[in-house]
Amino acid sequence: MKFDTYTKTVLTIIALCLVWLCVRDVNFTPTAQAKAAAEWRELVGYRLQWNQGRNIGKVMLQPRGGAEFSVHVGSLNELGGWAALLNQRPLYQNTQGWIYTGPEPVGN
């Protein structure tokens, strides 16, 4: 009878592991979805600033219909990367802060 108890225990553990593998990635709570409409703003202007004495810089971005905002940079290489990105037209920014290049905004 010990063999029967051992077998049942092992099979139960295997069954529990299989159930866990099936349900571990299931999300039981709904996730929030952002609306695709009106979340894109076209970036229409920019200014690059660099302070040689302090080795810091800023990228000032101007979205269409919005207030200008800045992004701080810590190296000339980073400022050069921004310059290369901003050279692409048109540019769009979504509400999460991502900046995209291309002819029109795409989905999330």
Summary of the structure (lengths in Angstrom):
residues: 108
radius of gyration: 26.3
end to end distance: 59.5
largest distance: 83.1
contacts: 211
relative contact order: 0.14
helix: 31%
strand: 30%
